[in-house]
């Protein structure tokens, strides 16, 4: 299990219909053979996350990663995300690109599942104790946002909606909602004071990864090897995603917590090395960082305020 505390064999049966590991591995092998022409030597590991599963397989051409979902309401979106990551790879971005099936599809629907196949990318999860990796991650986020802003089929993933609520009203609405019940009065008052100075200028909305954190950033040495998992991609302001990413940068799978203000600063410096904040974005930074900090953790640590 990637995130959950459930029994993996029980989840494998109830969610995916496999009675044991062998039946799951046999199905993966047969599916890859039929649709990708790939014969595996071994299925080394299967990891479950909600209604998604990932299988690491060994083949003559190296290790591959098969990822499938049994949530049919996501199938169309997963196909669009596969197209997006393929396009980002063509733009030179470090992403995990899906391998085309024999019929050219990047996402294959089979046996009431939707599956993609990718090459394993060598690297370790982003280490927020390494300032070089943190700075490199900031720069890559800026480059990724530049590319996402230019993606020609963004409306196929995130359809344009009504004009976005201005940030001051959006944050005030959150403070007044049940989602902010855990926020201490002192912290809420501090955020409201920052909102009084928030620039009134409109900020553009664009496609954003929206799940940029240690668990989804693979590093090799001081370089970012790949940004993975685009399932949360959506429309938002660039600087909102930047603040959210800074706050959640240390997130992995278990026992994670907030990163330090020094990590926030290093991440922002890396971002601005590739794309400086506009004056309007810079004027939003402190309020957005506090908002995302309060929104992301049930308890407020002194270092966040």
N, C-alpha and C positions, 0 to 999 in steps of 0.2 A: 504494500500500500504506500502510495506516495505521500499523501497528507493524512489520511484517515486512520483511525485506530481499529477498524473492522478486521475480522479474520480474512486473509486474502483468498483462501480456498473457498470460503463461503461466498465471498464477493464474486469470485470467478464463476461460480455456479449460478448464483441468483441474478447477476447482472449480464453475464455473457453466455450462459448456457453450457459451460464446460464443466464436466464432472471432476476433472483433475488437470494437473499441469500437462500431462502427456497429450490429452485430447486437444488442449489449447495449442500446444506446440505443433501437433500434427496438422491442425487446421491452418495455422500460419504458414507452415511449409507448403501445403497444397495450394493455398491462395497465391503465394509468391511465385510458385512454379507455373500455375495456370495463367496468371495475369501479367507477370513481369518476366517470365522465363528465367527466374532465379531459383537455383537449387541450393538449399542450405545444408551445411554440415552439422550444425547444432543450433538449437534455440537456447541461448544461454540464460536469459532472464526475462521475466514478464513483470511489469509494474502497472498497477491499477490506480487511476485517479478519476473518481466519480464514475461516469459512464464511458470513460476512455481507457484504453490500454496501450501499452508500449512493449514491444518485444525486440530484444537485441539478438540478432542472428549472425552466425559466422558463415561466410561464403568464400568461394575461391577468389573473389575479387575484393575481399575485405569484409569488415563488420558493417552491417546495415541495421537500420532501425525502422521497424514497421509500427505504425501508429493507427489505431482504428477506434471508431466511436459506434455505439449502439443507440445513440439518441437521434432518431430520424428527423426531428425538427432542426437539427444542426447540419444536415447533410449538404444542403445547398450552400450554406455559409462556408462550410469547410472547403468545398470546391472552389469558392471565390478566394478564400485565404490561400489555397495552394497556388492559384493563378497570381495572386499578389506576391508571394514569396519568390516565385519563379521570376517575376518581373524585377523584383528588388535585386535578385542575384545577377540579372542581366545588367543592372545599373552599377554593379561592383560592390554592393553592400555585403557584409559578412552575415549571411543568413543560411539556415539549413534548407537547401532547395529540394523539393520533391523530385523523385526520379520518374520519368514518364513510363507508364505501363506499355505493354505491347501494342495497344491500340491508340497510344498517344495521350491518354487521360492522366492527369496528375493526381486525381483523387478517384478511387474506384469504389463503386457501390456493389457489394456482393454479400449474399447471405444475410441481408438486413443489417449490414454494417457499411461504414464508409472508411476506406483505408488509404493511407499514403505510405510511400517507402522513401527513406532518405539514407544517405551515407552517414555513418557515425563520424562526428567531428571530435577530434582529439582536443582536449582542453579540460580545465577545471572550472568550477563555479567561481564567479567573481569574488575576490577576497577584499572586503572593505578595509582590512588592515594594511593593504598595499596601496599607497597613494598613487603609484604609477598606473595600476589597474583602474582605480577610481577615476583618475583624470582621463584615461583612454576611454572609459565607458561614457563619460560626459561628452567627449568629442564625437563618439559614434552615435549617441542619441541625437545630437544636432544634425549629423549627416543623414541619419535615418529619417528624421522629420523633414529635411529638405526633399528627400526622395518621395516620402509619403504625400507631401504637398503637391507633387507633380504627377502622382499616379492617375492615369487617365480614366480609370474605371472605379474611382472611389465610391460613386453612388451605388454600385452593385453590392458593396459591403455595408456601407452606412448611408442609407438614403437621406438626403437633405430633409431637415425638419423645419419647424417654425424658427424664426430668429431666436438665437440663444438669449437666455436671461442675462442681463448685465451682471458682472461678477459680484458687485456689492450686494445686489438683491439675492443672488444665488447663494452666497455665503450666509447672509442674514437668514434666509429661509432655512438653511441647514441648522443654524444655531437655534432657531425657534422650533425645530422638529424633534420628534422622539429620538432620532438618531444621535442627538447631542445631549441626551439626559446624563451621560456619564461625565460630561465636561464640568470641571469645577468652576464656580462663579468667577473666580479671579482670572482664570484662563479665558473664559468667554468674554469678560469685560475687556481684556487685553486685545482680543481679536476685534471686538466691535470698535475699539479706539483706532486700530489700524485701518479699519474700513472707511473711516471718515476721510482719510487721505488717499484712498484708492483712486487712481486716475479714472475719469469718466469716459475716456476714449474707448471706442469699440476695438476689440481684438479679433483678428480673423480666426475662423474655425477651420480645422483641417483634420485629415485622418491622423490618428495617433496610435502607437503600439499599445499603450495603456497598461502594460504589465511588465515594465522594464525594471528588473530587480535581479539580485544575485542568482536566483534559481533559473533565470532565463538569459543570463549572459555568461558565455563560456570564454575563458581567457587562456592564452598560451603565453607564458612569460608575462611581459608587460603589455601585450597586445590583446585586443578583443578578437577571438577566433570566430564567434558567431553569436547573433541574437536569435533566440528561438521563441516558439510558442506565441503566435500572433492571434490566438483565439479571442482575445479581449479587445481587438482593434475597434476603434470608434472615433467619432468626431469630437474634438474639444480644442481648447486653446493650447498652443505650444507650451506656454509658460506654466499652465496648469499641469500638464503632463510632466514637465521638468521638475516642478515642486513635488509632485506625487512620487516621482522616481527617486528624487533625493531622499525623501523620507523613508521609502520602502526599499532602498538599495540593498540593505543587508538581509532581506527576506529570503529564506530558503524553504525548508519543508517543515521543520519542527524547532521549537525553542528559539525563536528569533525575537529580536527586539529592535528598538530604534538605534540608529547610528548617531555618531557624535556630530556636533556643529562643525568640527574640522572636516569630517567627511562631506558634509553638505557643501562646504566652501570649496573643497578640492574638486568635487563633482561639477559644481557650477563653473569653476575655472576651466576645467576641461571642456565643458560645453561651449563656453565663450571663446575658447581658442579656435573653435571651428565656426562659431556663429554668435557674435555678441548680442546680448539682449538689446532690444529697442528701449528708448527711454520710458515708454509706457510699461513695457514688461518689467523693467528694473523697478519701477515704482510699485509694482504689484508683489514683488518677490517676498518681502517679509510677511505680508498678510497671507499669501498663498502657502508659504512654508508652515506657518503656524496652523492654518486651517487644515492642511493635509496631515500634520502631526496629530492634531486633536481628533481628526476623523479616522485615523488609522489605528489608534491604540485605545484600548478600553481604560487604561490608566495613564495619567499624564505624569511623565517623569520631569524632574526639575530641569534637566538638560534640554528639554524641548521648548521651554518658554524663555 
